[in-house]
Amino acid sequence: MTSQRPAKTCRLRIRRAACAMLFVVVVMAALNVAMVAHPLGNFTINHYARIEPGGERVRLHYVVEMAEISTLQEMQQVDADGDGKPSGAELDAYLERVAIAYIEGLRVTVDGARVDLQLVTKKLSTLAGDGGLPTLRTEFDFAGGVPVISSGDGGARRLRFEDTNHAGRIGWHEIVIVPATGVAVFNSNAFGGGVTNELRGYPADGLAAPLDERTAELSFTRGDAPEGATALLKR
């Protein structure tokens, strides 16, 4: 005869099994109903970075947009108490956690010295996707001081940006350069204009080969770019 287990243990296992089953059912339903809901696919995680080099500070506007199934998976982390209904407090705690994690995955250097990015603003929103599933959008503004050089200010500086967050996940990766007032950007391998309105709409002719811009290098200086430099190009 099978020995009786404590009622509390049984209830806990039943609850976990039920949650796991519900997750599987929802995922399967999403796969059947919403396979082409997101333009790039339901499993994508899409990134947008707008870099704003300035004479004293570098500002970075950073957006991460998760498609339906990626959102469903991420919500397992948001729902800390496992009741299936992420609360406002849980969403706030999640946003704080990912802001810190994303900073660690964003590397900005000026002349080889790392810029210490600090969180300025953060925002989370869920948008209606297909099959009754939401998509998750997080937006952040980061800023950090431009490292001081011993020779004084006024010379050209070299900036490098790298986004290592969600490495290995497929999706759109877009980098846009917007110089601060009074600053010239030149010799850049990134462009001065975006194509998705910060991941709010994707160009039909780009879906077959999504942008995969994860790094950028550029020079910037106060005033005018030096003679012979290549000006920042628009898309």
MARMARLUM-992750 format. One record per atom (N, C-alpha, C): residue number from 1; residue in one letter; atom name; y negated, z negated, x. Coordinates in steps of 0.2 Angstrom, whole numbers, m for minus. Atoms other than C-alpha are relative to their C-alpha. Example, Ala and Ser with C-alpha at 12.3 -4.5 7.8 and 13.67 -1.06 7.14 Angstrom:
<rozas>
miba, balo, zake, yy, zz, xx
1, A, N, 6, 0, 4
1, A, CA, 22, m39, 62
1, A, C, m6, 0, 4
2, S, N, 6, 1, m4
2, S, CA, 5, m36, 68
2, S, C, m5, m3, m4
</rozas>
This chain:
<rozas>
miba, balo, zake, yy, zz, xx
1, M, N, 6, 0, 4
1, M, CA, 0, 0, 0
1, M, C, m6, 0, 4
2, T, N, 6, m1, m4
2, T, CA, m17, 5, 7
2, T, C, m4, m7, m1
3, S, N, 4, 6, 1
3, S, CA, m28, m11, 10
3, S, C, m6, 2, m3
4, Q, N, 7, m1, 3
4, Q, CA, m44, m13, 1
4, Q, C, m5, m1, 5
5, R, N, 6, 0, m4
5, R, CA, m60, m10, 10
5, R, C, m5, m4, m3
6, P, N, 6, 3, 3
6, P, CA, m76, m20, 7
6, P, C, m3, 5, m4
7, A, N, 3, m4, 5
7, A, CA, m85, m13, m8
7, A, C, m6, 3, 3
8, K, N, 6, m3, m3
8, K, CA, m101, m11, 2
8, K, C, 1, 6, 5
9, T, N, m2, m6, m4
9, T, CA, m92, 0, 15
9, T, C, 1, 6, m4
10, C, N, m2, m6, 4
10, C, CA, m85, 11, 2
10, C, C, m6, 3, m3
11, R, N, 6, m3, 3
11, R, CA, m102, 13, m7
11, R, C, m4, 4, 5
12, L, N, 4, m4, m6
12, L, CA, m110, 18, 10
12, L, C, 3, 6, 1
13, R, N, m3, m7, m2
13, R, CA, m97, 31, 14
13, R, C, 0, 5, m6
14, I, N, 1, m5, 6
14, I, CA, m98, 38, m4
14, I, C, m7, 3, 0
15, R, N, 6, m2, 0
15, R, CA, m116, 39, m2
15, R, C, m1, 5, 5
16, R, N, 0, m5, m5
16, R, CA, m115, 48, 14
16, R, C, 3, 6, m1
17, A, N, m4, m6, 2
17, A, CA, m102, 60, 8
17, A, C, m4, 4, m5
18, A, N, 3, m4, 5
18, A, CA, m112, 64, m7
18, A, C, m6, 3, 3
19, C, N, 6, m3, m3
19, C, CA, m128, 67, 3
19, C, C, 2, 7, 4
20, A, N, m2, m6, m4
20, A, CA, m118, 79, 15
20, A, C, 2, 5, m5
21, M, N, m3, m5, 5
21, M, CA, m110, 88, 0
21, M, C, m6, 3, m3
22, L, N, 7, m3, 3
22, L, CA, m128, 90, m8
22, L, C, m3, 5, 5
23, F, N, 4, m4, m5
23, F, CA, m135, 97, 8
23, F, C, 4, 7, 1
24, V, N, m4, m6, m1
24, V, CA, m120, 110, 10
24, V, C, m2, 4, m7
25, V, N, 0, m4, 7
25, V, CA, m122, 115, m9
25, V, C, m7, 3, 0
26, V, N, 7, m3, 0
26, V, CA, m141, 117, m7
26, V, C, m1, 6, 5
27, V, N, 0, m5, m5
27, V, CA, m139, 127, 9
27, V, C, 3, 6, m2
28, M, N, m4, m5, 2
28, M, CA, m126, 138, 2
28, M, C, m4, 4, m6
29, A, N, 4, m3, 6
29, A, CA, m137, 141, m14
29, A, C, m6, 4, 3
30, A, N, 6, m4, m3
30, A, CA, m152, 146, m3
30, A, C, 3, 6, 4
31, L, N, m3, m6, m4
31, L, CA, m141, 158, 8
31, L, C, 1, 5, m5
32, N, N, m2, m5, 5
32, N, CA, m135, 167, m8
32, N, C, m7, 2, m4
33, V, N, 6, m2, 4
33, V, CA, m152, 167, m17
33, V, C, m6, 2, 4
34, A, N, 6, m1, m3
34, A, CA, m165, 168, m4
34, A, C, 1, 3, 7
35, M, N, m1, m2, m7
35, M, CA, m158, 177, 11
35, M, C, m5, 4, 3
36, V, N, 5, m4, m3
36, V, CA, m173, 188, 13
36, V, C, m7, m2, m2
37, A, N, 6, 3, 3
37, A, CA, m186, 176, 6
37, A, C, m6, 1, 5
38, H, N, 5, 0, m5
38, H, CA, m196, 174, 22
38, H, C, 0, 7, 4
39, P, N, 0, m6, m3
39, P, CA, m201, 190, 30
39, P, C, 4, 1, 7
40, L, N, m4, m1, m7
40, L, CA, m193, 186, 47
40, L, C, 7, m4, m1
41, G, N, m6, 3, 1
41, G, CA, m178, 177, 39
41, G, C, m1, m8, m1
42, N, N, 0, 7, 2
42, N, CA, m174, 159, 32
42, N, C, 0, m5, 6
43, F, N, m2, 4, m6
43, F, CA, m169, 152, 49
43, F, C, m6, m1, 5
44, T, N, 5, m1, m5
44, T, CA, m185, 156, 58
44, T, C, m5, m6, 1
45, I, N, 6, 5, m1
45, I, CA, m198, 144, 66
45, I, C, m5, 4, 4
46, N, N, 5, m5, m2
46, N, CA, m214, 153, 69
46, N, C, m6, m4, 3
47, H, N, 5, 3, m3
47, H, CA, m228, 148, 81
47, H, C, m6, 4, 1
48, Y, N, 6, m3, m2
48, Y, CA, m246, 152, 83
48, Y, C, m5, m5, 4
49, A, N, 4, 4, m5
49, A, CA, m258, 146, 97
49, A, C, m6, 3, 1
50, R, N, 7, m3, m2
50, R, CA, m277, 149, 98
50, R, C, m3, m5, 5
51, I, N, 2, 4, m6
51, I, CA, m283, 144, 115
51, I, C, m8, 1, 1
52, E, N, 7, m1, m1
52, E, CA, m302, 141, 117
52, E, C, m2, m3, 6
53, P, N, 3, 3, m6
53, P, CA, m307, 139, 135
53, P, C, m7, m1, 0
54, G, N, 7, 2, 0
54, G, CA, m323, 130, 138
54, G, C, m2, m2, 7
55, G, N, 2, 2, m7
55, G, CA, m334, 125, 153
55, G, C, 3, m7, 2
56, E, N, m2, 7, m1
56, E, CA, m329, 107, 151
56, E, C, 7, m2, m4
57, R, N, m6, 2, 4
57, R, CA, m315, 106, 138
57, R, C, 4, 7, m2
58, V, N, m4, m5, 3
58, V, CA, m300, 117, 133
58, V, C, 2, m2, m7
59, R, N, m3, 2, 7
59, R, CA, m296, 117, 114
59, R, C, 6, 4, m2
60, L, N, m6, m4, 2
60, L, CA, m280, 122, 106
60, L, C, 2, m1, m7
61, H, N, m2, 0, 7
61, H, CA, m276, 126, 88
61, H, C, 7, 2, 0
62, Y, N, m7, m1, m1
62, Y, CA, m258, 125, 86
62, Y, C, 4, 0, m7
63, V, N, m3, 0, 7
63, V, CA, m248, 130, 70
63, V, C, 8, 1, 1
64, V, N, m7, m2, 0
64, V, CA, m229, 129, 67
64, V, C, 2, 1, m7
65, E, N, m2, m2, 7
65, E, CA, m222, 137, 51
65, E, C, 8, 1, 0
66, M, N, m7, 0, 1
66, M, CA, m204, 134, 46
66, M, C, 2, 3, m6
67, A, N, m2, m4, 6
67, A, CA, m195, 146, 34
67, A, C, 5, m5, m3
68, E, N, m3, 4, 5
68, E, CA, m184, 139, 20
68, E, C, 6, m4, 3
69, I, N, m6, 4, m3
69, I, CA, m168, 134, 29
69, I, C, m2, m4, 6
70, S, N, 3, 4, m5
70, S, CA, m177, 128, 44
70, S, C, m3, m6, m3
71, T, N, 3, 6, 3
71, T, CA, m187, 117, 33
71, T, C, 5, m5, m3
72, L, N, m5, 4, 3
72, L, CA, m172, 111, 24
72, L, C, 3, m5, 5
73, Q, N, m3, 4, m5
73, Q, CA, m164, 105, 40
73, Q, C, m5, m5, 3
74, E, N, 5, 5, m3
74, E, CA, m181, 97, 46
74, E, C, m1, m6, m5
75, M, N, 1, 6, 5
75, M, CA, m182, 87, 30
75, M, C, 5, m5, 1
76, Q, N, m4, 5, m1
76, Q, CA, m167, 78, 35
76, Q, C, m3, m5, 5
77, Q, N, 3, 5, m5
77, Q, CA, m177, 70, 49
77, Q, C, m6, m4, m4
78, V, N, 6, 3, 4
78, V, CA, m192, 67, 37
78, V, C, 2, m6, m4
79, D, N, m3, 5, 5
79, D, CA, m182, 58, 24
79, D, C, 4, m6, 3
80, A, N, m3, 5, m4
80, A, CA, m179, 42, 34
80, A, C, 4, m4, m4
81, D, N, m4, 4, 4
81, D, CA, m172, 32, 20
81, D, C, 6, 3, m3
82, G, N, m6, m4, 3
82, G, CA, m160, 46, 14
82, G, C, 0, 0, m7
83, D, N, 0, 0, 7
83, D, CA, m165, 45, m4
83, D, C, m1, 7, m3
84, G, N, 1, m7, 3
84, G, CA, m168, 64, m5
84, G, C, m7, 2, m2
85, K, N, 7, m1, 3
85, K, CA, m187, 62, m9
85, K, C, m4, m3, 6
86, P, N, 5, 2, m6
86, P, CA, m198, 62, 7
86, P, C, m7, m3, m3
87, S, N, 6, 3, 2
87, S, CA, m212, 50, 3
87, S, C, m6, 2, 4
88, G, N, 6, m1, m3
88, G, CA, m230, 51, 8
88, G, C, 0, m3, 7
89, A, N, m1, 4, m6
89, A, CA, m227, 38, 21
89, A, C, 4, 3, 5
90, E, N, m5, m4, m4
90, E, CA, m212, 47, 28
90, E, C, m3, 6, 3
91, L, N, 3, m6, m2
91, L, CA, m222, 63, 29
91, L, C, m5, m1, 6
92, D, N, 5, 1, m5
92, D, CA, m236, 55, 39
92, D, C, 3, m3, 6
93, A, N, m3, 3, m6
93, A, CA, m224, 46, 51
93, A, C, 3, 6, 3
94, Y, N, m3, m6, m3
94, Y, CA, m215, 63, 54
94, Y, C, m5, 4, 3
95, L, N, 6, m4, m3
95, L, CA, m232, 72, 57
95, L, C, m2, m3, 7
96, E, N, 2, 4, m6
96, E, CA, m236, 58, 70
96, E, C, 5, 1, 5
97, R, N, m5, m1, m5
97, R, CA, m220, 60, 79
97, R, C, 0, 7, 3
98, V, N, 0, m7, m3
98, V, CA, m220, 79, 80
98, V, C, m6, 2, 4
99, A, N, 6, m1, m4
99, A, CA, m238, 79, 86
99, A, C, 1, m2, 7
100, I, N, m1, 2, m7
100, I, CA, m233, 69, 101
100, I, C, 5, 4, 3
101, A, N, m5, m4, m3
101, A, CA, m217, 79, 104
101, A, C, m3, 7, 1
102, Y, N, 3, m7, m2
102, Y, CA, m227, 96, 103
102, Y, C, m4, 0, 6
103, I, N, 4, 0, m5
103, I, CA, m239, 90, 115
103, I, C, 4, 0, 7
104, E, N, m4, 0, m5
104, E, CA, m225, 87, 127
104, E, C, 3, 7, 2
105, G, N, m3, m7, m1
105, G, CA, m219, 105, 125
105, G, C, m5, 5, 1
106, L, N, 5, m5, m1
106, L, CA, m236, 113, 127
106, L, C, m3, m2, 7
107, R, N, 2, 1, m7
107, R, CA, m241, 115, 145
107, R, C, m7, 5, 1
108, V, N, 6, m4, m1
108, V, CA, m259, 120, 149
108, V, C, m3, m2, 7
109, T, N, 2, 1, m6
109, T, CA, m265, 121, 167
109, T, C, m6, 4, 2
110, V, N, 6, m4, m2
110, V, CA, m282, 126, 175
110, V, C, 1, m1, 8
111, D, N, m1, 0, m7
111, D, CA, m280, 131, 193
111, D, C, 5, m5, 3
112, G, N, m6, 4, m2
112, G, CA, m263, 123, 194
112, G, C, 0, m7, m3
113, A, N, 0, 7, 2
113, A, CA, m269, 106, 187
113, A, C, 1, m1, m7
114, R, N, m1, 0, 8
114, R, CA, m262, 101, 170
114, R, C, m6, m3, m4
115, V, N, 5, 3, 5
115, V, CA, m274, 98, 156
115, V, C, 3, m5, m4
116, D, N, m3, 6, 4
116, D, CA, m271, 81, 147
116, D, C, m2, 1, m7
117, L, N, 1, m2, 7
117, L, CA, m270, 87, 129
117, L, C, 0, m7, m4
118, Q, N, 0, 6, 5
118, Q, CA, m275, 74, 116
118, Q, C, m1, 3, m7
119, L, N, 1, m2, 7
119, L, CA, m273, 75, 97
119, L, C, m6, m1, m3
120, V, N, 7, 1, 4
120, V, CA, m289, 78, 87
120, V, C, 1, 0, m7
121, T, N, m1, 0, 7
121, T, CA, m283, 83, 70
121, T, C, 7, 2, m1
122, K, N, m7, m2, 2
122, K, CA, m266, 85, 61
122, K, C, 0, 1, m7
123, K, N, 0, m1, 8
123, K, CA, m261, 92, 44
123, K, C, 7, 3, m1
124, L, N, m7, m2, 2
124, L, CA, m244, 95, 35
124, L, C, m1, 3, m7
125, S, N, 0, m3, 7
125, S, CA, m242, 106, 20
125, S, C, 7, 3, m1
126, T, N, m6, m3, 2
126, T, CA, m227, 112, 10
126, T, C, m2, 6, m5
127, L, N, 2, m5, 4
127, L, CA, m228, 129, 2
127, L, C, 7, 3, m3
128, A, N, m6, m3, 4
128, A, CA, m216, 137, m11
128, A, C, 3, 6, 3
129, G, N, m4, m6, m3
129, G, CA, m203, 148, m4
129, G, C, 5, 2, m6
130, D, N, m4, m3, 5
130, D, CA, m189, 157, m13
130, D, C, 6, m5, m2
131, G, N, m6, 4, 2
131, G, CA, m174, 149, m22
131, G, C, m2, m7, m2
132, G, N, 2, 7, 1
132, G, CA, m184, 134, m26
132, G, C, m1, m4, 6
133, L, N, 0, 4, m6
133, L, CA, m185, 129, m8
133, L, C, m7, 1, 3
134, P, N, 6, 0, m3
134, P, CA, m201, 125, 1
134, P, C, 0, 3, 7
135, T, N, 1, m2, m7
135, T, CA, m208, 131, 18
135, T, C, m4, m6, 3
136, L, N, 3, 5, m3
136, L, CA, m215, 118, 30
136, L, C, m5, 3, 5
137, R, N, 5, m2, m4
137, R, CA, m232, 121, 39
137, R, C, m3, m6, 3
138, T, N, 3, 5, m3
138, T, CA, m239, 109, 52
138, T, C, m6, 3, 4
139, E, N, 5, m3, m4
139, E, CA, m256, 112, 60
139, E, C, m3, m6, 4
140, F, N, 3, 5, m5
140, F, CA, m264, 103, 75
140, F, C, m6, 3, 4
141, D, N, 5, m2, m5
141, D, CA, m280, 103, 85
141, D, C, 1, m5, 6
142, F, N, 0, 4, m6
142, F, CA, m278, 97, 103
142, F, C, m6, 2, 4
143, A, N, 5, m2, m5
143, A, CA, m291, 96, 117
143, A, C, 1, m4, 6
144, G, N, 0, 4, m6
144, G, CA, m292, 91, 135
144, G, C, m5, 2, 5
145, G, N, 6, m2, m5
145, G, CA, m305, 91, 149
145, G, C, 3, 5, 5
146, V, N, m2, m5, m6
146, V, CA, m305, 105, 162
146, V, C, 0, m4, 6
147, P, N, 0, 4, m6
147, P, CA, m300, 97, 178
147, P, C, m6, 2, 5
148, V, N, 6, m1, m4
148, V, CA, m315, 95, 190
148, V, C, 2, 3, 7
149, I, N, m2, m2, m6
149, I, CA, m315, 105, 206
149, I, C, m5, m2, 5
150, S, N, 4, 4, m5
150, S, CA, m322, 98, 222
150, S, C, m6, 5, 2
151, S, N, 5, m5, m2
151, S, CA, m333, 114, 226
151, S, C, m6, 0, m6
152, G, N, 5, 0, 5
152, G, CA, m343, 110, 210
152, G, C, 1, 5, m6
153, D, N, m1, m4, 6
153, D, CA, m345, 119, 193
153, D, C, m3, 7, 1
154, G, N, 3, m7, 0
154, G, CA, m349, 138, 190
154, G, C, 5, 5, 2
155, G, N, m5, m5, m2
155, G, CA, m334, 147, 198
155, G, C, 5, 2, m5
156, A, N, m5, m3, 5
156, A, CA, m321, 157, 189
156, A, C, 6, m5, 1
157, R, N, m6, 5, 0
157, R, CA, m306, 146, 184
157, R, C, 6, 4, m3
158, R, N, m6, m4, 2
158, R, CA, m288, 152, 181
158, R, C, 4, m5, m5
159, L, N, m3, 4, 5
159, L, CA, m279, 145, 165
159, L, C, 7, 3, m1
160, R, N, m7, m2, 2
160, R, CA, m260, 146, 161
160, R, C, 2, m4, m6
161, F, N, m3, 4, 6
161, F, CA, m252, 141, 144
161, F, C, 7, 2, m1
162, E, N, m7, m1, 2
162, E, CA, m234, 139, 140
162, E, C, 2, m4, m6
163, D, N, m3, 4, 5
163, D, CA, m226, 134, 124
163, D, C, 8, 0, 0
164, T, N, m8, 1, m1
164, T, CA, m208, 127, 126
164, T, C, 3, m3, m6
165, N, N, m2, 4, 6
165, N, CA, m207, 119, 109
165, N, C, 5, 5, m4
166, H, N, m5, m4, 4
166, H, CA, m191, 125, 98
166, H, C, 2, 6, 5
167, A, N, m3, m5, m4
167, A, CA, m185, 134, 113
167, A, C, 7, 3, m2
168, G, N, m7, m3, 2
168, G, CA, m170, 146, 109
168, G, C, 0, 1, m8
169, R, N, 0, m2, 7
169, R, CA, m175, 147, 90
169, R, C, m4, 6, m1
170, I, N, 3, m6, 1
170, I, CA, m180, 164, 84
170, I, C, m6, m1, m5
171, G, N, 6, 1, 4
171, G, CA, m197, 167, 76
171, G, C, m5, 4, 3
172, W, N, 6, m3, m2
172, W, CA, m214, 174, 78
172, W, C, m4, m5, 4
173, H, N, 4, 4, m5
173, H, CA, m224, 168, 93
173, H, C, m6, 4, 2
174, E, N, 6, m4, m1
174, E, CA, m242, 173, 93
174, E, C, m5, m5, 4
175, I, N, 5, 3, m4
175, I, CA, m256, 168, 106
175, I, C, m6, 4, m1
176, V, N, 6, m3, 1
176, V, CA, m274, 171, 103
176, V, C, m5, m3, 4
177, I, N, 5, 3, m4
177, I, CA, m289, 168, 115
177, I, C, m7, 1, m3
178, V, N, 7, 0, 3
178, V, CA, m306, 163, 108
178, V, C, m4, m4, 5
179, P, N, 4, 4, m5
179, P, CA, m318, 158, 122
179, P, C, m6, m4, m3
180, A, N, 6, 4, 2
180, A, CA, m331, 145, 119
180, A, C, m7, 3, 1
181, T, N, 6, m3, m1
181, T, CA, m349, 149, 117
181, T, C, m3, m1, 7
182, G, N, 3, 0, m7
182, G, CA, m357, 154, 134
182, G, C, 6, 0, 5
183, V, N, m5, m1, m5
183, V, CA, m340, 157, 142
183, V, C, 3, 7, m1
184, A, N, m3, m6, 0
184, A, CA, m332, 173, 147
184, A, C, 7, 0, 2
185, V, N, m8, m1, m2
185, V, CA, m313, 177, 148
185, V, C, 1, 7, 2
186, F, N, m1, m7, m3
186, F, CA, m307, 191, 158
186, F, C, 7, m1, 4
187, N, N, m6, m1, m3
187, N, CA, m291, 197, 167
187, N, C, 6, m4, m4
188, S, N, m5, 4, 4
188, S, CA, m280, 190, 153
188, S, C, 5, 4, m3
189, N, N, m6, m3, 3
189, N, CA, m263, 195, 147
189, N, C, 1, m1, m7
190, A, N, 0, 2, 7
190, A, CA, m266, 188, 130
190, A, C, m6, 3, m3
191, F, N, 5, m4, 3
191, F, CA, m277, 196, 117
191, F, C, m5, m5, m4
192, G, N, 5, 4, 3
192, G, CA, m293, 190, 108
192, G, C, 0, 1, m7
193, G, N, 0, m1, 8
193, G, CA, m288, 194, 90
193, G, C, 8, m1, m2
194, G, N, m7, 1, 3
194, G, CA, m273, 189, 79
194, G, C, 2, 5, m5
195, V, N, m2, m5, 5
195, V, CA, m263, 199, 67
195, V, C, 4, m4, m6
196, T, N, m4, 4, 6
196, T, CA, m255, 185, 55
196, T, C, m5, m4, m4
197, N, N, 5, 5, 3
197, N, CA, m271, 175, 50
197, N, C, 4, m7, 0
198, E, N, m4, 6, m1
198, E, CA, m262, 160, 58
198, E, C, 6, m1, m4
199, L, N, m7, 0, 3
199, L, CA, m245, 164, 51
199, L, C, 0, 0, m7
200, R, N, 0, 0, 8
200, R, CA, m251, 166, 33
200, R, C, 2, 7, m2
201, G, N, m2, m7, 2
201, G, CA, m246, 185, 33
201, G, C, 3, 4, 6
202, Y, N, m3, m4, m6
202, Y, CA, m235, 196, 44
202, Y, C, 0, 7, m1
203, P, N, 1, m7, 1
203, P, CA, m238, 214, 47
203, P, C, 7, 3, m1
204, A, N, m7, m3, 1
204, A, CA, m224, 225, 40
204, A, C, 2, 4, 6
205, D, N, m2, m4, m5
205, D, CA, m224, 236, 55
205, D, C, 2, m4, 6
206, G, N, m2, 4, m5
206, G, CA, m220, 221, 66
206, G, C, 6, m4, m1
207, L, N, m5, 4, 2
207, L, CA, m206, 213, 57
207, L, C, 7, 2, 4
208, A, N, m6, m3, m4
208, A, CA, m193, 224, 67
208, A, C, 0, m3, 7
209, A, N, 0, 3, m7
209, A, CA, m199, 217, 83
209, A, C, m6, m5, 0
210, P, N, 5, 5, 0
210, P, CA, m208, 201, 81
210, P, C, m4, m2, 6
211, L, N, 3, 2, m6
211, L, CA, m221, 195, 93
211, L, C, 4, m6, 3
212, D, N, m3, 5, m3
212, D, CA, m214, 184, 106
212, D, C, m4, m2, 6
213, E, N, 5, 2, m5
213, E, CA, m229, 177, 116
213, E, C, 1, m7, 1
214, R, N, m1, 7, m1
214, R, CA, m224, 161, 123
214, R, C, m4, m3, 6
215, T, N, 4, 2, m6
215, T, CA, m235, 161, 139
215, T, C, m6, 4, 0
216, A, N, 7, m4, m1
216, A, CA, m253, 167, 143
216, A, C, m3, m2, 6
217, E, N, 4, 2, m6
217, E, CA, m263, 168, 159
217, E, C, m7, 4, m1
218, L, N, 7, m3, 0
218, L, CA, m282, 171, 160
218, L, C, m4, m3, 5
219, S, N, 5, 3, m4
219, S, CA, m297, 168, 170
219, S, C, m6, m1, m5
220, F, N, 6, 1, 4
220, F, CA, m313, 161, 163
220, F, C, m6, m3, 4
221, T, N, 6, 3, m3
221, T, CA, m331, 156, 168
221, T, C, m6, 0, m4
222, R, N, 6, 0, 4
222, R, CA, m347, 151, 162
222, R, C, m5, 6, 1
223, G, N, 4, m6, m2
223, G, CA, m359, 165, 160
223, G, C, 4, 7, m1
224, D, N, m3, m6, 0
224, D, CA, m354, 183, 163
224, D, C, 6, 0, 4
225, A, N, m6, m1, m4
225, A, CA, m337, 189, 170
225, A, C, m3, 4, 6
226, P, N, 2, m4, m6
226, P, CA, m338, 195, 188
226, P, C, 1, 7, 0
227, E, N, m1, m7, 0
227, E, CA, m340, 213, 192
227, E, C, 7, 2, 2
228, G, N, m6, m3, m1
228, G, CA, m325, 223, 191
228, G, C, 6, m3, m4
229, A, N, m5, 3, 4
229, A, CA, m315, 211, 180
229, A, C, 1, 4, m6
230, T, N, m2, m3, 6
230, T, CA, m306, 217, 165
230, T, C, m1, m5, m6
231, A, N, 2, 4, 5
231, A, CA, m314, 210, 149
231, A, C, 6, m1, m5
232, L, N, m5, 2, 4
232, L, CA, m304, 201, 136
232, L, C, 1, 6, m6
233, L, N, m2, m5, 4
233, L, CA, m295, 214, 125
233, L, C, 1, m2, m7
234, K, N, m2, 1, 7
234, K, CA, m294, 214, 106
234, K, C, 6, 4, m2
235, R, N, m6, m4, 2
235, R, CA, m278, 219, 97
235, R, C, m2, 6, m4
</rozas>
